[in-house]
Amino acid sequence: DAERKAVAEKAATLQSVKDLRAAAAARSAARDQHSVSGVAAARKEHRGKIRSLKSDLKRSTALIKRVRAGVTADLEAGLLKDVETLNLTRYVSELVDAVAETRKTKDKDCAALAVVCGGLHRRHESFGPGVVEKLRETSLSRPDDVDSEDPDVSKHRRGNLKLLLELYLRNVATDDEIPDVLMRRCCGVGPKGRRRFAVDAPLLQVYLKTAG
């Protein structure tokens, strides 16, 4: 039994290392895509073919609903196809709200949503700043009584913090103050470096795991 347990633990460790390397590679590729020149080129291409994109109310509404319900890794490719082929100009603000309201918080799901957000950011100038502001607002919020807070609300905050960090690591969120501001929020430290409230351990754990 001990030997089987050791083998299983080793396999789990190797898989974790593999997953971390894959995540690092994906983030590196995304940062290149979201460079100033990369985004400018993508938006120019998008503008050039905007008239050929489908203005499909039903599909656009379905996309918004799927994002709000939660993006999972198996939905990533299909959602990206919709982002690429639909004219979503009129729905950017709704997509921003849908991302901020999503409830999926697993690491793979968060990464998939970050990919979809990247696709929207490369095509719609207002999407990136809008979604970053929404996520930042939620991540920095703090209830009057942490102990009595609805667990679902707390989970949602952790999910938004995780996504905001993921977008920063992928160069969708470009404000270099984001990691510091979020770390101070997790540790209960105010703008002047003074302790304002207790450390939010669950939120800090999410921060450290995502930011590495």
Accessible surface in RSA format (square Angstrom, percent):
REM  Atomic radii and reference values for relative SASA: ProtOr
REM  Chains: A
REM  Algorithm: Lee & Richards
REM  Probe-radius: 1.40
REM  Slices: 20
REM RES _ NUM      All-atoms   Total-Side   Main-Chain    Non-polar    All polar
REM                ABS   REL    ABS   REL    ABS   REL    ABS   REL    ABS   REL
RES ASP A   1   132.62  92.9  96.47  96.0  36.14  85.5  38.62  90.9  94.00  93.7
RES ALA A   2    83.74  77.0  69.45 107.2  14.29  32.5  75.16 105.8   8.58  22.7
RES GLU A   3   138.18  79.3 129.54  98.0   8.64  20.6  50.37  97.4  87.81  71.7
RES ARG A   4   168.08  70.6 161.70  82.4   6.39  15.2  74.90 102.4  93.19  56.5
RES LYS A   5   135.55  66.1 128.76  79.0   6.79  16.2  77.57  69.8  57.98  61.8
RES ALA A   6    56.80  52.2  48.86  75.4   7.93  18.0  51.51  72.5   5.29  14.0
RES VAL A   7    95.16  62.6  92.28  83.5   2.88   6.9  94.32  82.0   0.83   2.3
RES ALA A   8    59.17  54.4  48.64  75.1  10.52  23.9  54.84  77.2   4.33  11.5
RES GLU A   9    96.69  55.5  92.10  69.7   4.58  10.9  42.84  82.9  53.84  44.0
RES LYS A  10   139.24  67.9 133.39  81.8   5.85  13.9  81.33  73.2  57.91  61.7
RES ALA A  11    56.34  51.8  47.80  73.8   8.54  19.4  51.36  72.3   4.98  13.2
RES ALA A  12    59.19  54.4  49.36  76.2   9.83  22.4  57.37  80.8   1.82   4.8
RES THR A  13    81.70  58.1  77.24  78.3   4.46  10.6  56.04  75.3  25.66  38.8
RES LEU A  14   107.52  59.9 102.54  73.4   4.98  12.5 102.76  72.2   4.76  12.8
RES GLN A  15    89.73  50.2  86.94  63.5   2.80   6.7  40.35  85.9  49.38  37.5
RES SER A  16    59.33  50.1  55.13  73.6   4.20   9.7  27.87  59.3  31.46  44.1
RES VAL A  17    57.17  37.6  57.11  51.7   0.07   0.2  57.16  49.7   0.02   0.0
RES LYS A  18   138.26  67.5 133.95  82.2   4.31  10.3  81.63  73.5  56.64  60.3
RES ASP A  19    62.97  44.1  57.30  57.0   5.67  13.4  25.04  58.9  37.93  37.8
RES LEU A  20   122.87  68.4 117.95  84.4   4.93  12.4 118.70  83.4   4.18  11.2
RES ARG A  21   175.18  73.6 166.73  85.0   8.44  20.1  58.84  80.4 116.34  70.5
RES ALA A  22    61.24  56.3  48.42  74.7  12.82  29.2  56.35  79.4   4.89  12.9
RES ALA A  23    36.68  33.7  29.66  45.8   7.01  16.0  36.16  50.9   0.52   1.4
RES ALA A  24    55.87  51.4  49.47  76.3   6.39  14.5  52.58  74.0   3.28   8.7
RES ALA A  25    64.76  59.5  50.84  78.5  13.92  31.7  59.25  83.4   5.51  14.6
RES ALA A  26    44.61  41.0  32.40  50.0  12.22  27.8  41.61  58.6   3.00   8.0
RES ARG A  27    45.45  19.1  45.45  23.2   0.00   0.0   5.43   7.4  40.02  24.3
RES SER A  28    50.49  42.7  49.53  66.1   0.97   2.2  16.17  34.4  34.32  48.1
RES ALA A  29    59.22  54.4  51.03  78.8   8.18  18.6  56.83  80.0   2.38   6.3
RES ALA A  30     6.10   5.6   5.13   7.9   0.97   2.2   5.73   8.1   0.37   1.0
RES ARG A  31   104.69  44.0 100.94  51.5   3.75   8.9  39.06  53.4  65.63  39.8
RES ASP A  32   104.90  73.5  93.65  93.2  11.25  26.6  30.35  71.4  74.55  74.4
RES GLN A  33    89.83  50.2  81.06  59.2   8.77  20.9  31.87  67.8  57.96  44.0
RES HIS A  34     9.48   5.2   3.53   2.5   5.95  15.2   3.53   3.6   5.95   6.9
RES SER A  35    38.28  32.3  35.47  47.3   2.82   6.5  33.30  70.9   4.98   7.0
RES VAL A  36   136.67  89.9 126.79 114.8   9.87  23.8 132.06 114.7   4.60  12.5
RES SER A  37    84.45  71.4  73.03  97.5  11.42  26.3  53.71 114.4  30.74  43.1
RES GLY A  38    23.11  28.5   0.00   N/A  23.11  28.5  18.64  51.2   4.46  10.0
RES VAL A  39    12.72   8.4  12.72  11.5   0.00   0.0  12.72  11.0   0.00   0.0
RES ALA A  40    56.83  52.3  46.06  71.1  10.77  24.5  53.22  74.9   3.62   9.6
RES ALA A  41    62.32  57.3  51.52  79.5  10.80  24.6  57.38  80.8   4.94  13.1
RES ALA A  42    25.43  23.4  17.68  27.3   7.76  17.6  22.10  31.1   3.33   8.8
RES ARG A  43    39.47  16.6  39.38  20.1   0.09   0.2  12.77  17.4  26.71  16.2
RES LYS A  44   149.13  72.8 144.95  88.9   4.18  10.0  86.98  78.3  62.15  66.2
RES GLU A  45   110.64  63.5  99.79  75.5  10.86  25.8  41.19  79.7  69.45  56.7
RES HIS A  46     8.65   4.7   8.01   5.6   0.64   1.6   7.73   8.0   0.93   1.1
RES ARG A  47   153.63  64.5 140.99  71.9  12.64  30.1  70.06  95.7  83.57  50.7
RES GLY A  48    71.44  88.1   0.00   N/A  71.44  88.1  36.88 101.2  34.56  77.4
RES LYS A  49    80.74  39.4  75.82  46.5   4.93  11.7  45.99  41.4  34.76  37.0
RES ILE A  50    47.91  27.3  46.69  34.8   1.22   2.9  46.69  33.6   1.22   3.3
RES ARG A  51   235.89  99.0 200.75 102.3  35.14  83.7  79.59 108.8 156.30  94.7
RES SER A  52    89.47  75.6  52.65  70.3  36.83  84.8  54.93 117.0  34.54  48.4
RES LEU A  53    21.70  12.1   9.74   7.0  11.96  30.1  10.48   7.4  11.22  30.2
RES LYS A  54   120.07  58.6 114.53  70.3   5.54  13.2  72.51  65.3  47.56  50.7
RES SER A  55    95.02  80.3  57.96  77.4  37.06  85.4  44.30  94.3  50.73  71.1
RES ASP A  56    45.09  31.6  39.27  39.1   5.82  13.8  11.46  27.0  33.63  33.5
RES LEU A  57   122.77  68.4 117.11  83.8   5.65  14.2 117.11  82.2   5.65  15.2
RES LYS A  58   174.19  85.0 164.70 101.1   9.49  22.6 113.02 101.7  61.17  65.2
RES ARG A  59    71.41  30.0  69.68  35.5   1.73   4.1  44.39  60.7  27.02  16.4
RES SER A  60     0.00   0.0   0.00   0.0   0.00   0.0   0.00   0.0   0.00   0.0
RES THR A  61    48.84  34.7  48.80  49.5   0.04   0.1  40.66  54.6   8.17  12.4
RES ALA A  62    33.39  30.7  29.02  44.8   4.37   9.9  32.81  46.2   0.58   1.5
RES LEU A  63     0.42   0.2   0.42   0.3   0.00   0.0   0.42   0.3   0.00   0.0
RES ILE A  64     8.23   4.7   8.23   6.1   0.00   0.0   8.23   5.9   0.00   0.0
RES LYS A  65   133.10  64.9 128.15  78.6   4.96  11.8  75.74  68.2  57.36  61.1
RES ARG A  66    83.49  35.1  79.90  40.7   3.59   8.5  41.31  56.5  42.18  25.6
RES VAL A  67     0.35   0.2   0.35   0.3   0.00   0.0   0.35   0.3   0.00   0.0
RES ARG A  68    89.14  37.4  86.11  43.9   3.04   7.2  44.90  61.4  44.24  26.8
RES ALA A  69    72.14  66.3  48.73  75.2  23.41  53.3  60.55  85.3  11.60  30.7
RES GLY A  70     5.40   6.7   0.00   N/A   5.40   6.7   0.00   0.0   5.40  12.1
RES VAL A  71     0.81   0.5   0.00   0.0   0.81   1.9   0.00   0.0   0.81   2.2
RES THR A  72    31.94  22.7  31.94  32.4   0.00   0.0  28.55  38.4   3.39   5.1
RES ALA A  73    50.96  46.9  37.26  57.5  13.70  31.2  37.48  52.8  13.48  35.7
RES ASP A  74   123.82  86.7  85.38  85.0  38.44  90.9  51.87 122.1  71.95  71.8
RES LEU A  75    64.77  36.1  62.07  44.4   2.70   6.8  64.30  45.2   0.47   1.3
RES GLU A  76    50.19  28.8  50.19  38.0   0.00   0.0   6.03  11.7  44.16  36.1
RES ALA A  77    79.51  73.1  67.55 104.2  11.96  27.2  72.35 101.9   7.15  19.0
RES GLY A  78    43.70  53.9   0.00   N/A  43.70  53.9  37.21 102.1   6.48  14.5
RES LEU A  79     2.46   1.4   2.20   1.6   0.26   0.7   2.20   1.5   0.26   0.7
RES LEU A  80    33.77  18.8  33.77  24.2   0.00   0.0  33.77  23.7   0.00   0.0
RES LYS A  81   132.96  64.9 131.44  80.6   1.52   3.6  74.68  67.2  58.28  62.1
RES ASP A  82    13.99   9.8  13.99  13.9   0.00   0.0   0.00   0.0  13.99  14.0
RES VAL A  83     0.07   0.0   0.00   0.0   0.07   0.2   0.00   0.0   0.07   0.2
RES GLU A  84    69.93  40.1  66.91  50.6   3.02   7.2  10.67  20.6  59.27  48.4
RES THR A  85    45.15  32.1  43.11  43.7   2.04   4.9  43.46  58.4   1.69   2.6
RES LEU A  86     0.03   0.0   0.00   0.0   0.03   0.1   0.00   0.0   0.03   0.1
RES ASN A  87    34.04  23.5  29.77  28.8   4.27  10.3   1.29   3.1  32.74  31.6
RES LEU A  88     0.00   0.0   0.00   0.0   0.00   0.0   0.00   0.0   0.00   0.0
RES THR A  89    81.77  58.2  69.46  70.4  12.31  29.3  63.89  85.8  17.88  27.0
RES ARG A  90   213.43  89.6 184.80  94.2  28.63  68.2  64.28  87.8 149.15  90.4
RES TYR A  91    35.50  16.6  35.50  20.2   0.00   0.0  19.17  14.4  16.33  20.1
RES VAL A  92    15.26  10.0  14.36  13.0   0.90   2.2  14.38  12.5   0.87   2.4
RES SER A  93    78.08  66.0  70.57  94.2   7.51  17.3  50.02 106.5  28.06  39.3
RES GLU A  94    80.48  46.2  79.45  60.1   1.04   2.5  28.62  55.4  51.87  42.3
RES LEU A  95     0.27   0.1   0.27   0.2   0.00   0.0   0.27   0.2   0.00   0.0
RES VAL A  96    10.63   7.0  10.63   9.6   0.00   0.0  10.63   9.2   0.00   0.0
RES ASP A  97    47.07  33.0  45.75  45.5   1.32   3.1   7.80  18.4  39.27  39.2
RES ALA A  98     0.00   0.0   0.00   0.0   0.00   0.0   0.00   0.0   0.00   0.0
RES VAL A  99     0.54   0.4   0.54   0.5   0.00   0.0   0.54   0.5   0.00   0.0
RES ALA A 100     8.55   7.9   7.28  11.2   1.27   2.9   7.29  10.3   1.26   3.3
RES GLU A 101    75.59  43.4  72.25  54.7   3.35   8.0  32.48  62.8  43.11  35.2
RES THR A 102     7.34   5.2   4.70   4.8   2.64   6.3   4.65   6.2   2.69   4.1
RES ARG A 103   127.55  53.6 117.94  60.1   9.61  22.9  59.12  80.8  68.44  41.5
RES LYS A 104    91.15  44.5  81.17  49.8   9.99  23.8  29.07  26.2  62.09  66.1
RES THR A 105    26.86  19.1  21.80  22.1   5.06  12.1   9.22  12.4  17.64  26.7
RES LYS A 106   153.74  75.0 147.82  90.7   5.92  14.1  96.95  87.3  56.79  60.5
RES ASP A 107    67.27  47.1  56.75  56.5  10.52  24.9  36.51  85.9  30.76  30.7
RES LYS A 108   147.08  71.8 140.74  86.4   6.34  15.1  87.20  78.5  59.88  63.8
RES ASP A 109    14.61  10.2  13.83  13.8   0.78   1.8   0.26   0.6  14.35  14.3
RES CYS A 110     6.55   5.0   4.44   4.9   2.11   5.0   5.24  13.3   1.31   1.4
RES ALA A 111    31.57  29.0  31.14  48.1   0.43   1.0  31.36  44.2   0.21   0.6
RES ALA A 112     1.60   1.5   0.57   0.9   1.03   2.3   1.08   1.5   0.52   1.4
RES LEU A 113     6.35   3.5   6.35   4.5   0.00   0.0   6.35   4.5   0.00   0.0
RES ALA A 114     0.52   0.5   0.00   0.0   0.52   1.2   0.00   0.0   0.52   1.4
RES VAL A 115    38.12  25.1  33.20  30.1   4.92  11.9  37.47  32.6   0.64   1.7
RES VAL A 116     0.67   0.4   0.67   0.6   0.00   0.0   0.67   0.6   0.00   0.0
RES CYS A 117     0.02   0.0   0.02   0.0   0.00   0.0   0.00   0.0   0.02   0.0
RES GLY A 118     0.62   0.8   0.00   N/A   0.62   0.8   0.62   1.7   0.00   0.0
RES GLY A 119     0.00   0.0   0.00   N/A   0.00   0.0   0.00   0.0   0.00   0.0
RES LEU A 120     1.01   0.6   1.01   0.7   0.00   0.0   1.01   0.7   0.00   0.0
RES HIS A 121    18.83  10.3  18.83  13.1   0.00   0.0  14.28  14.7   4.55   5.3
RES ARG A 122    32.53  13.7  32.53  16.6   0.00   0.0   4.66   6.4  27.87  16.9
RES ARG A 123    41.57  17.5  32.63  16.6   8.94  21.3   2.45   3.4  39.11  23.7
RES HIS A 124    12.98   7.1   9.23   6.4   3.76   9.6   6.22   6.4   6.77   7.9
RES GLU A 125   129.68  74.4 121.35  91.8   8.33  19.8  35.65  69.0  94.02  76.8
RES SER A 126    73.43  62.0  61.20  81.7  12.23  28.2  51.88 110.5  21.54  30.2
RES PHE A 127     0.65   0.3   0.65   0.4   0.00   0.0   0.65   0.4   0.00   0.0
RES GLY A 128     0.74   0.9   0.00   N/A   0.74   0.9   0.74   2.0   0.00   0.0
RES PRO A 129    88.77  64.7  74.45  67.9  14.32  52.1  83.47  68.9   5.30  33.0
RES GLY A 130    24.47  30.2   0.00   N/A  24.47  30.2  22.99  63.1   1.47   3.3
RES VAL A 131     0.00   0.0   0.00   0.0   0.00   0.0   0.00   0.0   0.00   0.0
RES VAL A 132    20.37  13.4  20.37  18.4   0.00   0.0  20.37  17.7   0.00   0.0
RES GLU A 133   105.99  60.9 105.36  79.7   0.63   1.5  44.00  85.1  61.99  50.6
RES LYS A 134    86.86  42.4  85.97  52.7   0.89   2.1  36.83  33.1  50.03  53.3
RES LEU A 135     0.00   0.0   0.00   0.0   0.00   0.0   0.00   0.0   0.00   0.0
RES ARG A 136    55.09  23.1  55.09  28.1   0.00   0.0  12.08  16.5  43.01  26.1
RES GLU A 137   115.91  66.5 103.80  78.5  12.11  28.8  40.66  78.7  75.25  61.4
RES THR A 138    36.09  25.7  31.93  32.4   4.16   9.9  19.72  26.5  16.38  24.8
RES SER A 139     0.00   0.0   0.00   0.0   0.00   0.0   0.00   0.0   0.00   0.0
RES LEU A 140    58.45  32.6  44.45  31.8  14.00  35.2  44.69  31.4  13.77  37.0
RES SER A 141    49.85  42.1  38.93  52.0  10.93  25.2  44.07  93.9   5.78   8.1
RES ARG A 142    78.70  33.0  47.95  24.4  30.76  73.2  20.54  28.1  58.16  35.3
RES PRO A 143    34.71  25.3  18.08  16.5  16.63  60.5  30.30  25.0   4.41  27.4
RES ASP A 144   161.27 113.0 117.59 117.0  43.68 103.3  41.70  98.1 119.58 119.3
RES ASP A 145    74.58  52.2  68.09  67.8   6.48  15.3  26.93  63.4  47.65  47.5
RES VAL A 146    61.48  40.5  50.76  46.0  10.72  25.8  50.76  44.1  10.72  29.1
RES ASP A 147   142.86 100.1 106.87 106.4  35.99  85.1  35.92  84.5 106.94 106.7
RES SER A 148    84.57  71.5  49.65  66.3  34.93  80.5  46.25  98.5  38.33  53.7
RES GLU A 149    31.21  17.9  11.96   9.0  19.25  45.8  15.43  29.8  15.79  12.9
RES ASP A 150    74.62  52.3  64.17  63.9  10.45  24.7  25.86  60.9  48.76  48.6
RES PRO A 151   104.16  75.9  95.85  87.4   8.32  30.2 101.59  83.9   2.57  16.0
RES ASP A 152    93.75  65.7  91.65  91.2   2.10   5.0  19.66  46.3  74.09  73.9
RES VAL A 153    69.21  45.5  68.19  61.7   1.02   2.5  68.54  59.6   0.67   1.8
RES SER A 154    27.64  23.4  27.32  36.5   0.32   0.7   9.82  20.9  17.82  25.0
RES LYS A 155   102.11  49.8 102.01  62.6   0.09   0.2  45.30  40.8  56.81  60.5
RES HIS A 156    26.24  14.3  24.51  17.0   1.73   4.4  15.93  16.4  10.31  12.0
RES ARG A 157    14.70   6.2  14.56   7.4   0.14   0.3   1.84   2.5  12.86   7.8
RES ARG A 158    62.68  26.3  62.62  31.9   0.06   0.1   8.12  11.1  54.57  33.1
RES GLY A 159    10.26  12.6   0.00   N/A  10.26  12.6   5.94  16.3   4.32   9.7
RES ASN A 160     2.08   1.4   2.04   2.0   0.04   0.1   0.04   0.1   2.04   2.0
RES LEU A 161     0.00   0.0   0.00   0.0   0.00   0.0   0.00   0.0   0.00   0.0
RES LYS A 162    24.92  12.2  24.92  15.3   0.00   0.0   8.46   7.6  16.46  17.5
RES LEU A 163     4.05   2.3   4.05   2.9   0.00   0.0   4.05   2.8   0.00   0.0
RES LEU A 164     0.10   0.1   0.10   0.1   0.00   0.0   0.10   0.1   0.00   0.0
RES LEU A 165     2.32   1.3   2.32   1.7   0.00   0.0   2.32   1.6   0.00   0.0
RES GLU A 166     9.61   5.5   9.61   7.3   0.00   0.0   0.10   0.2   9.51   7.8
RES LEU A 167     0.00   0.0   0.00   0.0   0.00   0.0   0.00   0.0   0.00   0.0
RES TYR A 168    53.00  24.7  46.19  26.3   6.81  17.7  24.42  18.4  28.58  35.2
RES LEU A 169    39.10  21.8  36.79  26.3   2.31   5.8  39.10  27.5   0.00   0.0
RES ARG A 170    11.94   5.0  11.94   6.1   0.00   0.0   0.67   0.9  11.27   6.8
RES ASN A 171    44.15  30.4  43.57  42.1   0.58   1.4   1.81   4.4  42.34  40.9
RES VAL A 172     6.85   4.5   0.00   0.0   6.85  16.5   0.00   0.0   6.85  18.6
RES ALA A 173     1.85   1.7   0.00   0.0   1.85   4.2   1.34   1.9   0.50   1.3
RES THR A 174    95.15  67.7  72.98  74.0  22.18  52.8  42.05  56.5  53.10  80.3
RES ASP A 175    58.31  40.8  48.43  48.2   9.88  23.4  28.94  68.1  29.37  29.3
RES ASP A 176   112.89  79.1  93.51  93.1  19.38  45.8  32.94  77.5  79.95  79.7
RES GLU A 177   109.30  62.8 107.19  81.1   2.11   5.0  37.93  73.4  71.37  58.3
RES ILE A 178     1.36   0.8   0.78   0.6   0.58   1.4   1.36   1.0   0.00   0.0
RES PRO A 179    31.47  22.9  31.36  28.6   0.11   0.4  31.47  26.0   0.00   0.0
RES ASP A 180    79.94  56.0  73.81  73.5   6.13  14.5  29.18  68.7  50.76  50.6
RES VAL A 181    20.17  13.3  18.88  17.1   1.28   3.1  18.88  16.4   1.28   3.5
RES LEU A 182     1.02   0.6   1.02   0.7   0.00   0.0   1.02   0.7   0.00   0.0
RES MET A 183    56.95  29.5  56.95  37.7   0.00   0.0  53.43  45.4   3.52   4.7
RES ARG A 184    60.67  25.5  59.91  30.5   0.76   1.8  23.41  32.0  37.26  22.6
RES ARG A 185    12.91   5.4   7.72   3.9   5.20  12.4  11.89  16.3   1.02   0.6
RES CYS A 186     0.00   0.0   0.00   0.0   0.00   0.0   0.00   0.0   0.00   0.0
RES CYS A 187    29.20  22.1  29.20  32.6   0.00   0.0   7.80  19.8  21.40  23.1
RES GLY A 188     0.00   0.0   0.00   N/A   0.00   0.0   0.00   0.0   0.00   0.0
RES VAL A 189    35.51  23.4  28.85  26.1   6.66  16.0  28.89  25.1   6.62  18.0
RES GLY A 190     2.80   3.5   0.00   N/A   2.80   3.5   2.80   7.7   0.00   0.0
RES PRO A 191   110.80  80.8  83.39  76.0  27.41  99.6  83.91  69.3  26.89 167.1
RES LYS A 192   181.76  88.7 147.99  90.8  33.77  80.4 100.10  90.1  81.66  87.0
RES GLY A 193    53.98  66.6   0.00   N/A  53.98  66.6  24.79  68.0  29.18  65.4
RES ARG A 194   180.83  75.9 176.44  89.9   4.39  10.4  59.55  81.4 121.28  73.5
RES ARG A 195   152.56  64.1 120.29  61.3  32.27  76.8  47.41  64.8 105.15  63.7
RES ARG A 196   162.30  68.1 125.39  63.9  36.90  87.9  34.11  46.6 128.18  77.7
RES PHE A 197    47.23  23.6  35.06  21.7  12.17  31.7  47.23  28.6   0.00   0.0
RES ALA A 198    71.47  65.7  58.40  90.1  13.07  29.7  65.01  91.6   6.46  17.1
RES VAL A 199    65.25  42.9  44.96  40.7  20.29  48.9  44.96  39.1  20.29  55.0
RES ASP A 200    22.74  15.9  16.25  16.2   6.49  15.4   7.06  16.6  15.68  15.6
RES ALA A 201    64.53  59.3  58.64  90.5   5.89  13.4  59.99  84.5   4.54  12.0
RES PRO A 202    68.02  49.6  63.61  58.0   4.41  16.0  67.12  55.4   0.90   5.6
RES LEU A 203     1.79   1.0   1.77   1.3   0.02   0.1   1.77   1.2   0.02   0.1
RES LEU A 204    38.33  21.3  38.33  27.4   0.00   0.0  38.33  26.9   0.00   0.0
RES GLN A 205   128.58  71.9 123.46  90.2   5.11  12.2  36.93  78.6  91.65  69.5
RES VAL A 206    22.39  14.7  20.49  18.5   1.90   4.6  22.39  19.5   0.00   0.0
RES TYR A 207    17.44   8.1  17.44   9.9   0.00   0.0   5.71   4.3  11.72  14.5
RES LEU A 208    97.53  54.3  90.28  64.6   7.26  18.2  91.22  64.1   6.31  17.0
RES LYS A 209   141.57  69.1 116.20  71.3  25.37  60.4  79.29  71.4  62.28  66.3
RES THR A 210    10.56   7.5   4.60   4.7   5.97  14.2   7.16   9.6   3.40   5.1
RES ALA A 211    41.33  38.0  19.09  29.5  22.24  50.6  19.09  26.9  22.24  58.9
RES GLY A 212    99.99 123.3   0.00   N/A  99.99 123.3  53.51 146.8  46.49 104.1
END  Absolute sums over single chains surface
CHAIN  1 A    12443.8      10710.7       1733.2       6994.5       5449.3
END  Absolute sums over all chains
TOTAL         12443.8      10710.7       1733.2       6994.5       5449.3
